[in-house]
Amino acid sequence: MQQQLEHYFDRLWSLNRSLTGEGNRESLRILSELVDLKVHEIPSGTQCFDWNVPPEWNTREAWIKDPKGNIVVDFRENNLHLLGYSTPIHAKMSLAELKKNLYSLPDNPDWIPYRTSYYKERWGFCLTHNQLMSLPDGEYEVFIDSTLDKKGSMTIADAVIEGETDEEIMFSTYICHPSMANNELSGPLVQAFLYQAIKSLGKTRHTYRFTFLPETIGAIYYLSQHGEHLKEKLRAGYVLNCIGDAGKFTYKRSRQLTSLADRAAETVLSQTKIGCHAEDFFPLGSDERQYCSPHFDLPMGSVMRTRYYNYPEYHTSADNKDFISFEAMETSVLRLLDIVKLLEANAYYINQMPHCEPQLGKRGLYPNLGSDTSTRLRVAAMMWTLNLADGKHDLIDIVRRSGQPVSEILEVVKTLEEHGLLVKM
């Protein structure tokens, strides 16, 4: 999987993604090789709640020439050099005038910042602070060949794996950041490979929904179309972003704090070798802001590695291929799949012999000689499961209370069912 993740990363890296534009379309065309995506074009100007879909933005060329005619900042070298949604311009100006439209990071002078101006028309360039400080006085030429098309569209995509029931689990990620690795490509790539992993399970109990959207406006539009359906059918969901670095997992709870999504994710991620930091919902960050807005209040948490804002490379050119780990991304896919498996298996059970513990030995379920660690773990998992299978505790409760591995509890449940000791409610 790691080689495939890297292959698709390299193909997606250079595309100039934003809220709209050809970079998004090409990104979705590539991801369609992994996911059975339905792509939708939403006309610019479309109203969705208090928002409107913006004009479609595309850029062909953008650069700054110094007084000697040398190109010193070039969009073709790194698309972070151009302020997102910059309006077209071709002009000559002094360095003092040019600096009003330049953005850098004095505290990290070798990094290019990521800046956008989606809803106010302006133009600008981003560069390293060392570049900025090295610019000589004189007359500069600025050129931005961009378009803002009010008759364009915003491109979004979704995919659905139909289950045995119409109860849904949803995964959502965004496709609007140019040339950033952890805070962009890790989300779509992990989600795409998770889609493949879930599809390989065969028939599932739940229906699985996957969305690939430009952040904020994409989620707002999607909720304007599907929000009421999700309020009725969604049982658990997760926003995936910043999930490609080698840090430990971070889980941001849904607004409900104790939803099925929260309980399942925290249960699985807390058992990983690298551990998990869980934190309560707050109305800043990514698209969980929209999914957990007061009217919808969906059971949507966020699964990440190092959370946005919490690493200095965030929203800079230093969030690049060297910052992420394809091994970590593969692990993220596998742990998300573990969450899916727990959600699929989760149910309430009734112990069929609740008057003291059943005689496990005569059923061949209790060791009759010696004791080793694996045997003790299996016995402990059985005892916990039988004790809490009272119709009041689901499997997630049993795993959390027992401290036993999720995989062990799932195996024990299967065994106890086969011996007639457990019945699913």
C-alpha positions as CSV (number, residue, x, y, z in Angstrom):
1,M,0.0,0.0,0.0
2,Q,2.8,2.4,0.8
3,Q,4.2,2.4,-2.8
4,Q,0.7,3.1,-4.1
5,L,0.1,5.9,-1.7
6,E,3.4,7.5,-2.8
7,H,2.5,7.0,-6.5
8,Y,-0.7,8.8,-6.2
9,F,0.8,11.5,-3.9
10,D,3.4,12.3,-6.6
11,R,0.7,12.6,-9.3
12,L,-1.5,14.9,-7.1
13,W,1.2,17.0,-5.6
14,S,1.8,19.7,-8.2
15,L,-1.9,20.4,-9.0
16,N,-3.2,23.8,-8.1
17,R,-6.2,23.0,-6.0
18,S,-8.5,25.6,-4.5
19,L,-12.2,26.1,-3.9
20,T,-12.8,25.7,-7.6
21,G,-10.9,25.1,-10.8
22,E,-9.2,22.7,-13.1
23,G,-6.8,21.5,-10.4
24,N,-9.7,20.2,-8.4
25,R,-11.2,18.4,-11.5
26,E,-7.9,16.8,-12.3
27,S,-7.4,15.7,-8.7
28,L,-10.8,14.0,-8.7
29,R,-10.1,12.4,-12.0
30,I,-7.0,10.8,-10.5
31,L,-8.8,9.8,-7.3
32,S,-11.5,8.2,-9.4
33,E,-9.0,5.5,-10.2
34,L,-9.3,4.4,-6.6
35,V,-12.9,5.4,-5.7
36,D,-16.1,5.1,-7.7
37,L,-16.7,8.8,-7.5
38,K,-19.8,10.6,-8.7
39,V,-18.5,14.1,-9.7
40,H,-20.9,17.1,-9.5
41,E,-20.5,20.6,-10.9
42,I,-22.2,23.3,-8.8
43,P,-22.7,26.5,-10.7
44,S,-21.0,29.6,-9.4
45,G,-23.5,31.8,-7.5
46,T,-25.5,28.9,-6.2
47,Q,-26.9,29.8,-2.8
48,C,-26.5,27.4,0.1
49,F,-27.8,28.7,3.4
50,D,-26.0,32.0,4.0
51,W,-23.3,31.4,1.4
52,N,-22.9,31.5,-2.4
53,V,-20.6,29.3,-4.5
54,P,-17.8,31.6,-5.6
55,P,-16.6,32.2,-9.2
56,E,-14.4,29.6,-10.7
57,W,-10.7,30.5,-10.4
58,N,-8.0,29.3,-12.7
59,T,-4.4,30.5,-13.2
60,R,-2.1,29.8,-16.1
61,E,0.9,31.9,-15.2
62,A,2.1,34.2,-12.5
63,W,5.5,35.8,-11.8
64,I,7.5,38.8,-10.5
65,K,10.4,40.2,-12.4
66,D,13.1,42.2,-10.7
67,P,14.6,45.5,-12.1
68,K,17.0,43.5,-14.3
69,G,14.2,41.5,-15.8
70,N,14.9,38.3,-13.9
71,I,12.0,36.2,-12.6
72,V,12.4,36.1,-8.9
73,V,9.0,34.6,-7.8
74,D,7.4,32.1,-10.1
75,F,4.1,30.3,-9.7
76,R,5.4,27.4,-11.8
77,E,8.1,26.6,-9.2
78,N,5.6,26.4,-6.3
79,N,2.0,27.2,-6.5
80,L,2.0,28.4,-2.9
81,H,3.8,31.5,-4.4
82,L,0.5,32.8,-5.6
83,L,-2.1,34.2,-3.2
84,G,-5.1,31.9,-3.6
85,Y,-7.9,33.5,-5.8
86,S,-5.6,36.3,-6.9
87,T,-7.2,38.6,-9.5
88,P,-5.4,39.2,-12.9
89,I,-2.8,42.0,-13.1
90,H,0.0,43.1,-15.4
91,A,1.8,46.2,-14.1
92,K,5.1,47.8,-13.2
93,M,5.6,49.2,-9.7
94,S,8.2,50.2,-7.1
95,L,9.4,47.8,-4.5
96,A,7.5,49.7,-1.8
97,E,4.3,49.3,-3.7
98,L,5.0,45.7,-4.5
99,K,5.6,44.9,-0.8
100,K,2.0,45.8,0.0
101,N,1.1,42.6,-1.8
102,L,3.8,40.2,-0.6
103,Y,3.5,37.8,2.3
104,S,6.3,36.0,4.2
105,L,7.1,34.3,7.5
106,P,9.7,36.3,9.4
107,D,9.9,33.6,12.1
108,N,10.5,30.8,9.5
109,P,12.4,32.7,6.9
110,D,13.0,29.7,4.5
111,W,9.3,28.7,4.3
112,I,6.7,30.0,1.9
113,P,3.4,30.8,3.6
114,Y,0.0,29.6,2.3
115,R,-2.5,32.5,2.0
116,T,-5.8,32.9,0.3
117,S,-8.4,35.7,-0.4
118,Y,-11.5,33.8,-1.4
119,Y,-14.2,36.3,-0.8
120,K,-12.4,39.7,-1.3
121,E,-10.8,40.5,-4.6
122,R,-7.1,41.2,-4.4
123,W,-3.8,39.9,-5.8
124,G,-0.6,38.9,-4.1
125,F,2.4,36.6,-3.9
126,C,3.9,34.6,-1.1
127,L,7.6,34.0,-0.8
128,T,10.3,33.1,1.8
129,H,11.3,36.0,4.1
130,N,14.8,35.6,3.0
131,Q,13.7,36.2,-0.6
132,L,11.8,39.2,0.5
133,M,14.7,40.7,2.3
134,S,17.0,40.1,-0.7
135,L,14.9,42.1,-3.2
136,P,16.7,45.2,-4.4
137,D,15.1,48.7,-4.8
138,G,13.9,49.5,-8.3
139,E,11.0,48.9,-10.6
140,Y,9.3,45.5,-10.7
141,E,7.0,43.9,-13.3
142,V,4.1,41.8,-12.0
143,F,2.1,39.4,-14.1
144,I,-0.9,37.2,-13.0
145,D,-2.8,35.5,-15.8
146,S,-5.9,34.3,-13.9
147,T,-9.6,34.2,-14.4
148,L,-12.5,34.5,-12.0
149,D,-15.5,33.1,-14.0
150,K,-18.9,33.9,-12.5
151,K,-20.3,31.4,-15.0
152,G,-18.0,28.6,-13.8
153,S,-18.6,26.0,-11.2
154,M,-17.4,24.3,-8.0
155,T,-16.5,20.6,-8.4
156,I,-17.3,18.1,-5.7
157,A,-17.5,14.3,-5.5
158,D,-19.0,11.6,-3.4
159,A,-19.3,7.8,-3.4
160,V,-21.6,5.4,-1.6
161,I,-21.1,1.7,-0.8
162,E,-24.6,0.3,-0.2
163,G,-25.0,-1.8,2.9
164,E,-27.6,-4.2,4.2
165,T,-29.3,-1.3,6.0
166,D,-29.7,2.4,5.2
167,E,-28.0,3.4,8.4
168,E,-24.9,5.4,7.3
169,I,-21.3,5.8,8.3
170,M,-19.6,8.8,6.5
171,F,-16.0,9.9,5.8
172,S,-15.3,13.4,4.6
173,T,-12.2,15.1,3.4
174,Y,-11.2,18.2,1.5
175,I,-9.5,18.9,-1.9
176,C,-8.7,22.6,-1.8
177,H,-5.1,23.1,-0.6
178,P,-2.3,23.4,-3.2
179,S,1.0,21.6,-2.6
180,M,0.7,20.7,1.1
181,A,1.2,17.1,2.2
182,N,-0.3,16.6,5.6
183,N,-2.9,19.3,5.5
184,E,-4.3,18.2,2.2
185,L,-3.1,15.1,0.4
186,S,-3.0,12.8,3.4
187,G,-6.8,13.2,3.8
188,P,-7.9,12.3,0.3
189,L,-5.4,9.6,-0.1
190,V,-6.1,7.9,3.2
191,Q,-9.8,8.2,2.5
192,A,-9.4,6.7,-1.0
193,F,-7.5,3.7,0.3
194,L,-10.0,3.3,3.1
195,Y,-12.8,3.1,0.5
196,Q,-11.0,0.3,-1.2
197,A,-10.4,-1.5,2.1
198,I,-14.1,-1.3,3.1
199,K,-15.2,-2.4,-0.4
200,S,-13.0,-5.5,0.0
201,L,-14.9,-6.5,3.1
202,G,-17.9,-7.6,1.0
203,K,-21.4,-6.9,2.1
204,T,-21.5,-4.6,5.1
205,R,-24.3,-3.9,7.6
206,H,-24.0,-0.1,7.2
207,T,-24.1,2.0,4.1
208,Y,-20.8,4.0,3.7
209,R,-20.7,7.5,2.3
210,F,-17.5,9.3,1.2
211,T,-17.2,13.0,0.3
212,F,-14.4,14.9,-1.4
213,L,-15.1,18.6,-1.1
214,P,-13.5,22.0,-1.0
215,E,-13.3,22.9,2.6
216,T,-16.2,25.0,4.2
217,I,-18.1,26.0,1.1
218,G,-18.2,22.4,-0.2
219,A,-19.5,21.0,3.1
220,I,-22.0,23.8,3.4
221,Y,-23.3,23.0,-0.1
222,Y,-23.4,19.3,0.6
223,L,-25.4,19.8,3.8
224,S,-27.8,22.1,1.9
225,Q,-28.6,19.1,-0.3
226,H,-28.1,16.1,2.0
227,G,-28.2,17.5,5.5
228,E,-31.7,16.4,6.4
229,H,-31.1,12.9,5.0
230,L,-27.9,12.7,7.2
231,K,-29.7,13.9,10.3
232,E,-32.0,10.9,9.9
233,K,-29.6,8.2,8.7
234,L,-26.1,9.0,9.9
235,R,-24.9,6.9,12.8
236,A,-21.3,7.9,12.8
237,G,-18.9,10.0,10.7
238,Y,-15.4,11.3,10.6
239,V,-13.5,14.2,8.9
240,L,-10.1,13.0,7.8
241,N,-7.3,15.6,7.6
242,C,-3.7,16.0,8.8
243,I,-3.5,12.2,9.0
244,G,-0.2,11.6,7.2
245,D,2.6,12.5,9.7
246,A,4.3,10.2,12.1
247,G,2.8,11.7,15.3
248,K,0.3,9.9,17.5
249,F,-3.4,10.0,16.7
250,T,-5.5,13.0,17.6
251,Y,-9.3,12.5,17.9
252,K,-11.5,15.5,18.0
253,R,-14.9,14.5,19.4
254,S,-18.2,15.5,17.8
255,R,-20.3,18.2,19.3
256,Q,-22.3,15.5,21.0
257,L,-19.1,14.4,22.8
258,T,-20.3,10.8,23.5
259,S,-21.8,9.8,20.1
260,L,-21.3,6.3,18.6
261,A,-18.6,7.9,16.4
262,D,-16.7,9.2,19.5
263,R,-17.0,6.0,21.4
264,A,-15.8,3.8,18.6
265,A,-12.9,6.0,17.5
266,E,-11.6,6.6,21.0
267,T,-11.9,2.9,21.8
268,V,-9.8,1.8,18.8
269,L,-7.3,4.6,18.7
270,S,-6.5,4.4,22.4
271,Q,-5.3,0.8,21.8
272,T,-2.8,1.8,19.2
273,K,0.9,1.5,20.0
274,I,1.5,5.2,19.4
275,G,-1.5,6.2,21.5
276,C,-4.2,8.8,21.0
277,H,-4.9,12.3,22.3
278,A,-8.6,13.0,22.5
279,E,-10.1,16.5,22.8
280,D,-13.6,17.9,22.9
281,F,-15.3,19.6,20.0
282,F,-14.6,23.3,19.4
283,P,-16.1,25.3,16.5
284,L,-12.9,26.0,14.7
285,G,-10.8,23.9,12.3
286,S,-12.2,21.9,9.4
287,D,-15.6,20.8,8.1
288,E,-16.7,19.4,11.5
289,R,-17.7,23.0,12.1
290,Q,-20.4,22.6,9.5
291,Y,-21.4,19.0,10.2
292,C,-21.7,19.8,13.9
293,S,-23.5,23.1,13.5
294,P,-26.5,23.5,15.8
295,H,-29.3,22.5,13.3
296,F,-27.5,19.3,12.0
297,D,-25.5,18.3,15.1
298,L,-24.3,15.2,13.3
299,P,-22.2,12.6,15.1
300,M,-19.1,13.6,13.2
301,G,-15.7,13.6,14.8
302,S,-12.3,14.2,13.3
303,V,-9.4,11.7,13.0
304,M,-6.0,13.2,12.6
305,R,-2.4,12.6,13.5
306,T,-0.9,16.0,14.6
307,R,-3.8,18.4,14.5
308,Y,-3.9,21.5,12.4
309,Y,-2.4,24.5,14.3
310,N,-0.2,22.2,16.4
311,Y,2.8,21.8,14.1
312,P,4.8,24.8,12.8
313,E,4.9,23.5,9.2
314,Y,1.1,23.9,9.0
315,H,0.0,26.1,6.1
316,T,3.6,26.5,4.8
317,S,5.8,25.0,2.1
318,A,7.5,22.9,4.8
319,D,4.3,20.7,4.9
320,N,5.8,18.7,2.1
321,K,6.7,15.1,1.2
322,D,9.5,15.1,3.7
323,F,7.1,15.9,6.5
324,I,4.8,13.0,6.0
325,S,5.3,9.2,6.3
326,F,3.7,6.8,3.9
327,E,4.0,4.1,6.5
328,A,2.1,6.3,8.9
329,M,-0.6,6.9,6.2
330,E,-0.9,3.1,5.7
331,T,-1.3,2.7,9.5
332,S,-4.0,5.4,9.5
333,V,-5.9,3.4,6.8
334,L,-5.7,0.2,8.9
335,R,-6.8,1.9,12.2
336,L,-9.7,3.5,10.4
337,L,-10.6,0.1,9.1
338,D,-10.5,-1.2,12.7
339,I,-13.0,1.5,13.6
340,V,-15.2,0.4,10.7
341,K,-15.0,-3.2,11.9
342,L,-16.0,-2.3,15.4
343,L,-18.9,-0.2,14.1
344,E,-20.0,-3.2,12.0
345,A,-19.9,-5.6,14.9
346,N,-21.2,-3.3,17.6
347,A,-24.4,-4.6,19.2
348,Y,-26.0,-5.5,22.5
349,Y,-25.9,-9.1,23.6
350,I,-27.7,-11.2,26.2
351,N,-25.9,-13.8,28.3
352,Q,-27.9,-17.0,28.0
353,M,-26.6,-18.3,31.4
354,P,-26.6,-15.3,33.7
355,H,-27.0,-17.2,37.0
356,C,-23.3,-17.2,37.9
357,E,-20.7,-17.9,35.3
358,P,-21.3,-20.9,32.9
359,Q,-19.1,-24.0,33.0
360,L,-16.6,-23.1,30.3
361,G,-14.4,-26.2,30.8
362,K,-17.0,-28.7,29.7
363,R,-17.4,-26.7,26.5
364,G,-13.7,-26.7,25.8
365,L,-13.4,-23.0,26.4
366,Y,-11.4,-23.0,29.7
367,P,-7.8,-24.3,30.0
368,N,-7.4,-27.5,31.8
369,L,-3.6,-27.4,32.1
370,G,-1.2,-24.7,32.9
371,S,-1.5,-21.0,32.1
372,D,0.1,-18.7,29.6
373,T,-0.5,-15.0,28.8
374,S,-2.6,-15.7,25.7
375,T,-4.8,-18.1,27.5
376,R,-5.3,-15.7,30.4
377,L,-6.3,-12.9,28.0
378,R,-8.8,-15.1,26.2
379,V,-10.4,-16.2,29.6
380,A,-10.5,-12.6,30.8
381,A,-12.1,-11.5,27.5
382,M,-14.8,-14.2,27.9
383,M,-15.5,-13.4,31.5
384,W,-15.9,-9.7,30.8
385,T,-18.1,-10.3,27.8
386,L,-20.4,-12.7,29.7
387,N,-20.6,-10.4,32.7
388,L,-21.5,-7.3,30.6
389,A,-23.8,-9.0,28.1
390,D,-26.9,-7.9,29.9
391,G,-28.6,-5.9,27.2
392,K,-27.4,-2.7,28.7
393,H,-23.8,-2.7,27.5
394,D,-22.8,-2.8,23.8
395,L,-19.5,-4.2,22.5
396,I,-17.8,-0.8,22.7
397,D,-18.7,-0.7,26.4
398,I,-17.3,-4.2,26.9
399,V,-14.0,-3.3,25.2
400,R,-13.7,-0.1,27.2
401,R,-14.6,-1.6,30.5
402,S,-12.4,-4.7,30.1
403,G,-9.4,-3.0,28.5
404,Q,-9.1,-6.1,26.2
405,P,-8.1,-5.6,22.6
406,V,-10.9,-5.0,20.2
407,S,-9.9,-8.0,18.1
408,E,-9.9,-10.3,21.1
409,I,-13.4,-9.3,22.2
410,L,-14.7,-9.7,18.6
411,E,-13.3,-13.2,18.5
412,V,-14.7,-14.1,21.9
413,V,-18.2,-12.9,21.0
414,K,-18.1,-15.2,17.9
415,T,-17.0,-18.2,20.0
416,L,-19.6,-17.6,22.7
417,E,-22.3,-17.2,20.1
418,E,-21.3,-20.5,18.5
419,H,-21.6,-22.2,21.9
420,G,-25.0,-20.8,22.5
421,L,-23.9,-18.6,25.4
422,L,-24.6,-15.3,23.8
423,V,-27.5,-14.0,21.7
424,K,-27.5,-10.7,19.9
425,M,-30.4,-8.4,20.7
